[in-house]
């Protein structure tokens, strides 16, 4: 049974590292949550490490730039590790070929153009039309503000007929940008699989992003992270991923599942919460209304 807490400081002494999600926990896609920023600053002040572990489909440098523009202070985190980083490694390794149809907005072009040093000598990746592609890299809809997965059914039928594998750079299904809910690459990949296509995933809850986070922790002298707590609002990504890695988790109820746990967003109703978790067969170690 999950333990409901009201403040991160109630449990933080038991952990060396936080794997903290971004959307719904640290910000809403528009502005940071000040209480969450303060909580992470407090954790670091006590000697802990904070890894912002995100399913953003862009490499960490682009995520960092977005956080800077949003006003998230750099003293609340140590590392940013993205699904884009892990998926980019797989793409340059040839997971879906070298001739790629990119399904995603222009803001994600850094996935192709910002080549990591370790892949500088790899054969080039060429972006081509769908009918010339060996594989698909999906970072989201072309227009995330207006499009839904069904808009791509005809193109996915062609891709499936040609047996094109899809690399999904963001397993999230939806995120909330301010007050608007938008579809992510994970929703498109789910439709492609439903139609009989093959999709490959590298973000939460899948192992590659956690392996990458631990490797990057080692580069800053933090070993493998020690005692890790995963913080997130995605029950099928953040919480399921933590369970798969054998690490403790803190479920934030005011994010994607907001409104499911009673009238007080700061204090989820225990009975509603337990019933909701049981239907999803997940058991986060702790639960909090909002990260603070």
N, C-alpha and C positions, 0 to 999 in steps of 0.2 A: 504494500500500500504506500502510495506516495505521501511524503510529508509536506504540508503546506507551510511555507515560510513567508515572512513579510519583508525581509531585508537580506541581501547577500552576505552581509557581515555576520549573520547568525551561523553560517557554515563555512565561510571562506578560509578559516584557519586550517581546515582539513585538506586543502588543495594547494598545489604548487603552480598549476597552470589552468587557465580558462580557455576553452575553445568556444568563442562567443559568436553567434550568428549576428548578422547585420540588420536586414529588413525585419521589422516587427519587434526587435530587441533593442538595438542601438539607435535606429532611426526609422522613419516611415517613408523613405524615398524622397522626402522633401527637406526635413529638418531633423537634427538629432534630438533624442530624448535626454534632457539635462540630468535627470535622476540616474539614468543608465550610465551616462558619461561619468558622473561622480562615483558610482559604484565601481566602475573599472579603474578609475584613478585611485580609489581607496585600496583596491586589491593590489595594484602595482606598488603603492606606497608601503605596503606590508611585505614587499619582496616577491610577489607573484608575477608570473608572466601572462600576458594576454595575447592570444592569437585570435585575430578576427577571421573566422573560418566561414567563408561565404560561398554560396552557389552562383555568384555572379559569373557570367560567361566570359569575362574579360580578364587578362593577366593582372596581377596584383598592382602593378604600377598605375594602371588606369583606375582601378578601384580606389587606390590611395588618393589620386587626383580628385575623384568624385567626393570622397570624404572631406578633403581639404576645402573644396568649393562649398560643401554643405555646412562647414564650420565645426566638424568633429575634431577636437584637439588631439594632437599627436601624442600627448602624454597619457592617453588612456589606453594605448595599445603598444605592443612590441613588434608584432608581425602581422601581415595580411597574407592569407593563403586562400586562393580562389579555385573554384571549379574550373575556371578558365585556365589556370596554371596547369592543373592536372590533365585536362583535356588537350591542351596545347602540346604537352609532352607526347601524348598518344598520337596526335596528328602528325607531328614531325617524325615520329617513329614509324609512320606508314600504316596506322591502324585502319584507315579507310581509303588508302591509295594516295596518289599525288595530284590527281586532277579532281578538284573539289567543287561541288555546287554549295555555295554558302547560303543558307537560309537564316537571315537575321538582319537587323538594322545596321545602318552605316556606323553607328557609334561603336559597334563591335569589331570593326576592321582591324583594330590593334591585335586581335587574336591571330591574324595572319602577318601583319607588318612588323610587330615588335618581336623579333626572333630572339629567343634566349641564347646567351653565349654558348651554352653547351650544344646547341643545334645549329650553330653558325655554318658548319660544313655539311649539313644534311642536304640531300637533294631538294630542289625548290618545290614549293607547293604552288600550284596554279589554280586560280579560281576560274571556272568555266561554266557555261550554261548547263542546265540539268541534263539535256540530251547528249552531252559530251562527257559527263562526269563518271568517275570511278567510285565516288562515294559522296556523302553529304556531311557537312558540318552544320549543325543547327545550334544557333545561339539565341533563338527566339523568333517571333513573327517579324516580317518586314516592317509592319506598322503595329506596334504593341498597343497603341491607343484605341485602335478600331477593329483589329482582326481577331478571329477566333480559329481554333484548330480546324473546324470543318471547311474553312476557306481553302485549305490545302489538300483536300481529299483527291482531286483530280491529279495534281502533281505527284502526290504520294503513290497513286495507282501506277503512274508511269515509272516512278522510282522502284517500286516493288517488283514490277514486271521485269525491270532490268537488274534485279537483285542487288541494288545499291545498299551498302551498309550506312547507317546514320550514326555519327558521333554526336551525342547530346552533351553540350557544354554546360548545361544547367538543368539538373533533374527536378527543380521546383516546378510545380504545376501552376501556381498563381502566386503573385505578391500584391500587396496593397501599396499603391503610390499615392500618398495622401489619402483621400477618400475614394479613390478609384481602384478597383481590382483589375489586374491585367494578367494575361496568360504568359507563361514562360516556355522555354524550350522543352521542359519535361512534359507539358501537355501535348505538344506536337509529336514528341517521340512516342508518347503513349498511344496516340492515334495511329501512328505508323506501325507500331507493333500490333495493334488491334487489327490492322489491315493485312498483317502477315509479313511486315518488314522486320529487319533486324536493327536494333538500336543498342549502342554501347554507351555506358554511363561512367563518369569519373568524379562527380561531385557527391555530396552527402545524399544518401546514406552509404555509398559504396566505398570500399577500402582505399582506392588510390589517393584521395584527398587527405585522408588521415595519415597515410604513410608519408606523403609529401610534407605535411605539417610537422611531423616528428623529425624528419630530416632537416628541415629549416630551423627548428628549435636547436638542434645540435650545433648549427653554424653560429649561434649567438651564445653558446656556452651553457645551454639549458638542458643538455642531455636529451633524453626522450620525452621530457616534459614532467616526469615524476608523477605525482598524483593529479590526475586531470579531471576537470568537471566541464561537461559540454552544456552550453546554455543556448536554448533556442525555442522558437514558437512553432516549428514544423514537426508535427508528431511523426510523420512518415519519413522525414529527412534527418532533422537534428536529433530527435529522441531515438528513433529506430537505429540511426547510425551509431550513436553512443552505445546502445545495447549490443550492436554487432561488434564493436571494438572492446567491449568489456569495461567501459568507463562509466562513471556516474553522470547523471544528467539533471538539469534544472529546466523544467518546462515553463515557458512564459505564456500565460493564458490570454493576455490582452492583445496578442498578435493575430495570426490567421484564424484562430478559433474564438475570437472575441465575441461575447454575447451568448456563449454556450453555458456559462457557469454562474448564472445569477445576475442580479441587478448591480452589484458592487464590483467594478472592474479591478479594484485593488485587493479584493479578498474573494477568491473563487469559492463557491459553495461546495463543500466537501462531497456531499452525496451526488450532486450533478457531475462533479469532476470524476468520481470513481466510476460511475455508470458510463460516462463518455469514454474514459480510458479503456474500460473493459470491452466495449464494442470494437475498439481498435487494437486490442491485445497488446497494449503498451503499458509499461509501469515505470515512469520516470522516478528517479530517486527523490527528487524534490519538485515542488511546484510553487510558482510565485505569480502574483497578478501582473506585475510589471517589474522589469529589472531595475533595482535601486539599492 
